[in-house]
Amino acid sequence: MDQIEKFLSQYPFDFEHLDSLVGYDSQNFKVTTIDGQAFVLKVDQLTVGFADSVKKENEILLYLKDKIDFQITYPIKNIHGKFETIVDNKIARLLYFVHGEFWGDQILNNDQLNSLGSSIAKTIIELRKVDVGIIALKDQSWDLINLMDNIGLVNFVQDIEEKRLILYFFDQYHQFVSPHHKYLRKSLIHNDFNNWNVLMDKSHVIGLIDFGDMVYSAMINDLAIAMSYALCTSKDILEDSKTIITAFNKIIALKSEELDVLYLLIAGRMITSLVNSAKGKAENPDNEYISVNAKLYKALLKKWIQINPIGFKKTAYEACDIQYNSNEQQKNKIDQIRTDHFGSNLSLSYEEPIFMSSSAFQYMYDLDGNTYLDAYNNIPLVGHSHPLISKAISDQVRILNTNTRYHYTELGDYANKLLSFFPSHLNKVFFVNSGSAASDLAIRLAKTHTQREDIYVLEEGYHGNTQTGIQISHYKHSKKGGNGRSKNIHHFPLPKTFNSEHDAEYFIDDALKRIDKYYKEKIIPAAFIAEPISGCGGQVPLPPSYLSSIYEKIKSYGGLCVSDEVQTGFGRLGSHFWGFEMHNVLPDIVLLGKPIGNGHPIGAVVCSSEIADSFDNGMEFFSSFGGNPVSCRVGKEVLNILESEQLQRRAKEVGQYWKDELHKLQQEFPLLADIRGSGLFIGIEILEDNKPGTRLANRIKNKMKNNFVLTSTDGKYNNVIKVKPPLCFNEDNVDHFCLILKKCCDEIKEVN
């Protein structure tokens, strides 16, 4: 305190009261004179060039105080006629104290939002008139142009979901904003137009303080910064955004190239603050100011990812009266090309198809500006557009992408990582480029190893789109357009006990009798193939002891047991990483596909050394794309993310919560006749008058789509709503899904 008194002694006032004020790096004190005048004493460490920067800032403040229509803080001369006081390698200034209520203590109304937008523009207009001087050389990490300088701080963030979103927006900024910096208009900007630097009355901005972060940067950044704070408490983000942008645009007309990046600039300020808050909290846990806005930003970030970037851009263009090109022509072109160049059996989901534009984690965005909650697409296992997957692809494709006729590190690294998730006897892997190719290869392996041709399959099973895949897929070959069962393919009834006259024991006994009967008829199996939960069969979990009984019998006759984990694997089931584990069985061959590469085309067959050796019969095995370095790098990254983001555990927690909430809805709506599945692999069977509710299920699916929630239907009668979302799906998403499902069921109930 002695040093503070030294500073105060340099000013021609008698001071009576001293209060500490919060700050990041500066020491700030409110001082009150005997006659009641209030000032702020701001103390900083004196570093190289800092004194010159302070002098320039003071010069700008003295200019601004007479040019804008609200109060600002400005410096007071000391007894030596200077605005800066230096004592013991510290520099201090006495600044005019701005009175009023902070914006941070209010929920902004429309008038205040309007005033905020115009005040930012008015400030920039005046800042553009001053000589920037040494401030042009300031290079600080809080300048949004330098956003990527902060990416190293992400590791200070402890919350997994928050970290995931932050990484996503860093990646999006790097790809879609950084290349456009040179096209953005530059200006001296305040750079911290936030809720604790702006004072407001009931309708207007009345004061602005703390110009210490001023930089010469993109003009639009000041608007983005202020909006990031204003939208934290917004009840209608797009409408409030429009109000602020409109007010700014009336004073400074915004350009389309500025509006095009505004969505990501706003996110950029959020993530800059969050990573710096996390770092500051780690280094100084007692400083409450450091994380003062962190809670608000965390909440806004979760909302921001749900806003379609096109929807935001359309709102911004409308606010500035800039014509936004209609997407109808683009949609018509997409539709026409599909009609012209693709077969009509290339199916579309929904009666009114969706024209998608982009996606992020559990959200998908269409060309019209709508956001869909994706409760359906299981292929992007760790989330759509996951930044670590994007980085893995981008990094590796710049280094090496070849085939397995050469040695390279990525192949072995991924194989080691992948096989570590399997029992020790499953120690060989064949990489292909799809689940269908994996299914085809698995049948070749089984036939070669056993020297047999007969394959046992479950009814309603689906195992791929190759010729062999169709032959072993009852779901395909038994339906319209199929050629029926091939002579070497033998069906077992799907052991679905719900709404059936048979129990689990019946299905087990029936299967065992069939196997014995086939054996007597010399129909000896090369393999039995089944999913642990029948996906296309309607998300039907196989009963306990079913697989173990059949596996034991098949193996006793020298056949191989194949577990199709294309849909159920990689932790989706929550309780187990692989579906076969929940049945306490050890398959001979395991099929992998779909989520293995998070959308990148990879597939794999895992088997034992014995089976792999028998396949080495002189014919070369080769897949042009199977096991290429990019695919291996992606596959390994998927496994890393599953572990680091604890997604298997989350699948279990969220899945159980989801089933609990669905059971509550079931009490109100009996049409939701059965809730089944495990983890984030759930089926909701719809019955109407105790019969398959095919029509109702289709209505629910399309109604949910019209309410921007994606689901689909499957099962023998297409009456099962299937949900199998990316594993980043959370409890809030479940609540929203159930809210929309309830709304749809209510509407159906009213009509009926």
N, C-alpha and C positions, 0 to 999 in steps of 0.2 A: 504493500500500500504506500510505502514511502516513495516509490518510483512514480506512482500515480499522482501523488501530491506534488512531486517535482514538475510533472507535466502541467498540472492545474495552476501552479504558481506562475506559469508563463503567460497567463491570460488575465486581462484587466477586470476580473470579477471576483466577488467574495462568494465562495461556494459553501453550501450548507448541507447538501445531501448527495449521496453516491449510491447507485444501485448497479449491480452487474447485469448485463444483458447477454443473451446467448449468441453464439456465433460459431462458425467452423474453425477458422484459423486465427481470426482477429480476437483481441480482447476488446470488449465494448462495455462502456459504462454510461448510464444516464446520470447526469449531474444537474443539480438544481441550485440556482443562486439564492442569496438571501432575499432578493426582491422577487423571487418566483419564476425567473426565466429558466427554461430547460434546454439542455444541450446533450449531445452524445460525444463522449470522448472515445476515439477509436485508436487503438494501439496495435502496431504491427512490428514484427521483426524487420530490421533494416537489412535487406539483401541487395545484391548487385543490380542496379538499374531500377530498384523499387522506388527510390525517392523521386526519380524523374517521372515515373509512371503516376505517382501520387500527385505531383505538381500538375501534370496534364489533366488528371481527373478533376482536380480542384478548379482548373481553368474552365473545363467543360461545365461543371456544376454551376459556377458563377454566371456562365452564359445562359444556361437553361432556366435558372430560377425566375427570369423575367420574360421567358418566351412561351412557357406552357401554362395552361389554365388550371393547374393544381399545384399543390405544394411539393417541393422536393427538399431533400437535405442539401446543405451547402456549407462551406467552411467559414470559420471565424478567424480573423487575424489575431496573432499573439502580441505580446507587448513589444516585440521586435519588428512588428509589421509584416510578419510572415504567416502563411497559412499552415506551415508544417513545423513541428517541434521535435528536435532530436535529442534524446537523452540515453546514454548507456547502450548504444547500438540499437535503439528502438526509435521508431518514428510515430508521432501521434498527431491527431488533428481534432480540433473541437468543431463539431458540426451542429448546425441548426436542428433542433428537435421538431419533427413533424407530429402534430397532435391528430388524433382521430382513432377510429376503430379499424383494426386490421381486417382485411378480407377473410383471413383464415378463421375468424370468429363468427363468420356469417355464412348462410346459404344464399348464393347470389340469385337475385330475381332478374327478370328480363331486362329491366332498365340498367341494372348493374352490369349485366353481360354486355349490353350494347355499349355502355360507357367504357368497359374494359377494352373492347375491340378498338374503339376510336382513340382511346388514350395511348394505346401501344403505337398506333399509326402516327399520332401527333408527336409523340416522343421521337420516333424514328425520323420524321420530317426535320425536326430541329437538329438531331444528331448528325444528319447528313450534311448539315451546313458548317459544322465545325472542322477545324484542322485535326485530323486523327493523331498525327504525330507518333510518338513512341508506342501508343496503344496498338497501332497497326502491327507491331512486332510481338504483341502478346500471343503466346501459344499455350493455351490451357485446355485441360482435358474436358472441362464442362462446356466448351464450345462445341456445338453439335457437328461442326465440320470435322472435328477430331474425335468423333464418337468411338471409332474403332480403337483408339488408344486405351479405352477402358475395358476392353474385352478380357484382359488378364485378371481383372478383379472379380470375374464371375465365380471363381472358386471360393470366394468369401461367403457366397450365398449358400445357406444351409438347406432351405426348403426346396425339395426336389421339383415340385410343380412350378414354383417361381423361377427356379434356375432354368428349367426347360423352356419356359416362355421367353426369358431374357435372351437365351442363346438363339432362339428362333428370330427374334427381332434384330439382334446383332447381324445374323446371317442375311436377313431380308434387307437391312440397311446397306450392308456391304455390297450386295448384288444390285440393288435397285435405286439407291440414293447416291452412294459415293461416286459412281461414274458421272453423275449429273451436277456435281458441285460447281463446275466451271460455268454452267448455264444459269446459275442463280444470281440475282442481283445482290451486290454487296453493300454493306452500310455499317457504320458504327451502331451497335445495338446495346441495350441495357444488359441483356443476357441472363437476367434473373427476375423476370416479371412474375413473381410468385405470390402466394397467398400471405406471406409474412413480410413482404416488401411493399405491398400495395395497401393503402388505407382507403376506406369507402364510407360514405354516408348511405342513406337508404336507397339512393338511386345513382350515385356518381362516384367515380374515382376522385378522391380529394388529396391524395398524397402518394409519393413514390420515394422510397429510400434505397440505400445500399447500391451504389453504382460501381462497387469495387470489382465486379465481374465483367465490366464493359469490354467488348472485343470488336474487332472489325471482322465481320462474318456475313453469312447469308442473311439478308433482311428478314426473310420468312421465318427464321429461327425464333425471333422474339415472339411472333404470333404463336408458333408451335409450343414454346415454353409456357406461355400464359394459358393456352388452351389445355395443356396437360394438367395443370393445377385446377382450372375451372371445371373440367369435366369429371374430376374425382367425386364431386358431390351432385353431379347431374342426374336427374331422373329421366331425361330424354337426351341422350348424347348427341344424336344427329341434329335435333332441333336446336339445342343450345350451341352446337358447333356452327350451325347456319347463322344464328344471331350474332355471334362474335365475328365471324368472317365477313358478314354483310357490313357490319359497322366499320371494320378495318378497311374494307374495299371502297367504302364511300370516300375515304380520305386518301388512301393509296391504292390504286387499281392493281389487283393481283393478276399475275400471268398464269397461263395454264401450266407451264413447266414448274411453277412454284406450288400450285394446287396438286399437281400429280404426285409430289413427294411429301405433302403435308401429313398424310396419315402415318407414314413411317417416321417423320420428324417428331411428331407428338409421342410416338412410342419410344423414340430415341431419347427424349428427355426423361421419360419414366425409367428406362433401364439404366441411364447414366446415374440418376439419383439413387436407384436401388442398389447398384453395385458399390457405389461410393458409401452409401449408408451402411452396407454390410461390412465393408472394410473398416469404416470408422468405428462401428460398433465393436468389431473384433479387437481393435487397437485401443479403444477408449470406451469400455462398456458403460461407464457412468455418465457419459455425455448424452443426455436425453434429446438435445436439439438435433443431433446427427440423424436420428431416425424419426424426426417429427412428422415427416410426410410419407415415410415408408409404408405404413399401414394403408393409407389412402391409395398410394400408387400400386400396391399389391392387389388391392381390390379392383382398381381400374384396369390393370393389365389383364385380369381374367375376363373383364367385360370387353376389352379392346380386341382380343383375339376372336371374339364372337361377332365383330363388326366386319362385314364384307368390305374390303378395300374399294371395290367398285361402287358400293353403296355410299361410302364416305365421299369418294371423289365426285359422284353425281350431286351430292348435297353441296359440296364446296363450289362446284361449277354453277349450280343454281343460285347460290348466295352471291356470286359475282356476275350473274347474268351472262355467263359464257355458255354457248351452245354445246351440249354434250351429245356426241354422235349417237344416234339410236343404234341399239344392238340388233334390231329386228332384221336388218339386211344381213348382218353377220350370221344370225341364227338361221335364217332362210338358206343361206349358202351352205352352212354346216349340214342342215337337214337334206338339202338337195344332193350334196356330194355323197352322203351316206346312201341315199336312194339310188344314185347313179352307179356307184362303184362297189357296193356291198350287197350280199344276198339278204333277202328279207328275213331269213332265219337268224341273222345277227340281231339278237333280241335287245330290247330296251326295257328298263325298269319303268313302271308306272304308266298309267293311261295317258298322262300328259308328260312327256319326257322332260328331263332337266338338262339345261345347257350349262355345264360346269365351266368355271374359269380358273379357279385355284382352290387350295385347301391348306389347312394347318391343324395338325394333331387330330382332334375329334370333330373338326368343323370343315365343311365344304362350302364353297362360295360359287354362286351362279352368275351368269352374265347380266342378270337383271338387278343385282345388288342384294340378293337374299342370302342369308346364312342358314345352312342346314346342320343340325346335330346328327352326326353319323353314328348310328347305333347298329350298323349293318356290315360295313366293309372290314372284314377280318384280315385282309392282306396287308394293309399298312399297320402291322402289329404294334410298333412303338409309336405310331402316329404319322399322319400325313405330313410330308415335307419336313421331317425331323432334321434339324440343322446338322447333326453329327453324321447322319446318313448322307446328306448332300455333300458334306465336306469329304467324307470317305470316298465317294464316287469321283468328285472333282479332283482331289489330290492324287488318287491312284491312276486315273485315266491320263494324267499329265506325265506319269512316270513310265508305266508299262502296262500293256494289255495284250496278252498273247494267249497261247493255248498250252495244254499240258504235255506237249511234246518237248517242252523245255523245263529246266529246273528254275524255280523262283520261290522266294521266301514265303510269299502270301499263301501259297497252296498248303504247305505244311503247317503254317501257323494256324490257319483256319481249321484244318482237319484235326489238329491237336485240341483246339478249343471246343469244337463241336463234339468230338468223341468223348470228351471229359464229362459230358452230360449223360452218357449211356453206361449201362452195365459193362463190365470189363470184357465179356465175351463178344460184344458188338464192337469190333475194333478195326473194321475196314469200311471205307466210304467210297462210293462212286458219285461224282458230281455230274449233274446234267443241268438243263436250263428250264425245267418246269416240273410240277407235280405229275403231270400226265406222262412226261418222259420217264420220270422215276417209277411210276406204276408199270409202264411198259417194260422197263429194264428189270424190275423186281420179278415179273412173271418169267422173263427169259432166264434169270438166275435160278429161280425155283425149278423150272423145267429142265435146265441143264444139270443142276445138282442132283435131282431125283431121277432124271431120265423118264419122266412121266408127263402126261399132257393134261390131266384133269384138274380143274380148279374149282374149289368150293367158295361160294360167295353168299352174302346176305341179300335178301330182297330189299329193294329201295336204295341199295348202295351205289355210290358214284366214285369212280376211280380214274377218271381222266378222259381226254377227247381223242386219243389215238385209236387206231382200229382195235388194238388189244384192250385199251381202256374201255371202249364201248362194249366190247364182248364180255368183260367181267363186271360191267355196271348195269345191274338190273334196272336201275333208275332210268337208263337210256334205252337199252335194247328192248325193254318190254313195253315202252310207251310208243306213242304215235310217231311214225317214221322209223322205228326200230325194226330189226329183222328177227327179233325174238332170240331165244336162247340158242347159242351154239352147242354142238353135241358134247363138247368137253367142259362145258360150264354147268355147274349144279347149284341150285338155289336152296338156301335155308330160309324159312320164314323169319322176318325181322322180329326179335323178341320184345315187342311193344306190349306191355301189360295194361297200360291205361286204356280204359274203355274197350277192353277185350274180355272175351269169355275165358281166356287162359291166363294162368299165372306163370311166374318165372320157372317153376319146376317143370311145367308142361313143356315150355320151349327148350329147356335144357335136355329133357328126356327125348323130345322129338328130334333134336339135332343129333344126339348120340345114336339113336336108332337109325337115322338116315346114314350116318357114317358107316355103321356096321353093315347096313344093307348094301351100300355102294361097294364096300370092300368085298362082300360075298359075290357081287356082280362084276368083280374085277375093275371097278371104277375107283382106282386107288389114287389118292390125292397127291399132286405135286405140291399144292399149297392151299391153305385156307386164308382168305383175306377179308379183313373187316376193320371198320373204324371203331374206336372205343365208345364213341357217341356217334350215332348215325346222323350226319348233318342233313343231307338231302332227304333222309327218311323222316325228318321232322324234329331234329335235335333230340333224338331218343337215346338216353343212356342205356347201354346194355346192362341187364340185371347182374347183381353180384353172383359170382360163381359161374356165370355163363361162359365167359371166355376161358377161364381156368379149366373148366370141364372139357370144352372142345379142344383147347390146345393140348391137353394131356392125351386125348383120344387120337387126334391128328398125328401127334409125334409118335405115338405107339405104332402107327402104321407107316412111319417113315416119311410123313409129309412135313412140309415147312409151314410155319405160322407167320403171317405177314400182318403187321399193324400199320394201318394207313393213318399217319399222324399229320397229314397235310392240313387239316382244319383244326385238329385238337391239340397239336403240339406247341412247344415253346412257352409253357407257363400259362396258357390261356385258361386252363381249367382251375387254376388257383391252387388247389390242394396238391397237385402233382405237375411236374414239368412235362411229362409225357402221359398220354391217356392210358397206355398199357400199364403204367405204374399203379393206377387206381384199381386195377383188376388183379394185381399181384401175379402177373404173368411175365414171362421172358420170351419175346418174339424172336424168330430167327432172322427176320428182315423187317426193317422199318422204312417207310416212305416219308419223305419230307418235301414240302413245296409251299406255295402261297406265301405265308408270313416269313419264311426263312430269310428273305431278302428285303422285307418291308416294301414290296412292290417291284424291286429289281428282280428280273427273271432268273431265279436259281431253283434248282431242285436237287435232291440227293437221295441215294439209297444207302442205308447202313446195314451191314451184315457181319457175319463172323468170318474169320480167316478160312475156315473149312469151306464155306460156301464160295468165297472169293477165289480160292485156289481151284475149286472144281470148274469155275467159269473160265479159267485160263486154259482153254482147250485148243489153243492155236489160233483162234480168231481174235484179232486185235479189238480191244474196246477203245473207242475214241468218241468224244463229244466236242464239236468245234468250240462251243462256248462254255461247256461244263467245266467248272474249276478255273476259269480265267481269273487273272489277278484282281480285276475290279469286283467281280462277283464274290471272290473270297474275302476281299477287304470289307465289302458291305455286309456279308454274312457274319463276319467276326464282330463288326460294329453293332449289329443287332443284338448279339449275345452280350456284348459289353453294356449296352444300354439296358437290357433286361435286368442285369445285375445291379448296375449303378443306380437305376431309378426304381429298383425293388418292385418291378412290375408284376411279377408272379404273386407276391404278397398282396399287392393292390388289387389284382384280379380276384383274389379270394375274398378280400374285404368288401370291395364294391359289388361283386357278384352276389354275395350273401345279403347285403343291404338291398340290392335290387330285387331279389326273390322275396325278401320280407315285405317290401313295399307292394310288390305285385300280388302277394297273398292278401294284403289288406284290400286292394282293389277287387280281388276275386270275391270277397264277401259281399260287395255291392253289385258286382256284375258277374253272374254265374256263367255267362258266355265265355269268360276266361276260365275254361274248364280245367286246365292242367298247367301248372308252372313247373318246369323241369330244366335240368341241366346242371352245369357246374362252372364256377367262376364266371367268366364273361363269355359263356357259350350257353345261352338260355333259349328255351322254346316256350311259347304260349299257345297251347292248343285251343282253338275256337270251336265250340259246339253250338248248334242251334237245334233246339228240341231233341237234345241228346244224339244228334247226328252231325257228321262233319260239316262245320260251318264255312264251307269254301267261299260262298258269296260274302259272308260277314267278314272273313279274314281279308279278302281283297278290298272291301270297303274300308276297313280299318287301316290297312296299309296305305291306301291312297289318301285317306283323310289325314293321316299322320304326315304324309309327304306334303299335303297342302298346308299343314301347320309347321312345316320345315323340320320334320324329324324323319330320318331315313330308316326304314325297316324293309323286310321282304317276307315272303311266304314260301313255305315248302311243305314236304310231307306227301304221303300217298294221295291225299285228297286236297293238297295245297291249302290246308286249313290251319297251318301252324305259323304264327308270327315268330320269325327267328331274329334274334339279336346277338350279335357277335362283334362288338365295336373294337376300335383300337384300345390297347390296354391302358392308355392314359385317361380313359373315361373315368369320371369321378362321381361322388355322391350328389353333387349339384346337378350333374347331367342326368343322373337317375331320377332325381326329383322332377326335373323338367320333362323327361320322357313320360313319367307316370302322370304328370299333370295333363299332358297332351293326350295320352291314352284315355284318361278319364273323360276328357272333353269329347273325344271321338265316341266313346261308349255311351255317354249321355245323349249325344245327338242321335245315335242309332236307337237308343231306348225310346226317345221321344217320337221318332218316326214310326217305330214298331208299335 
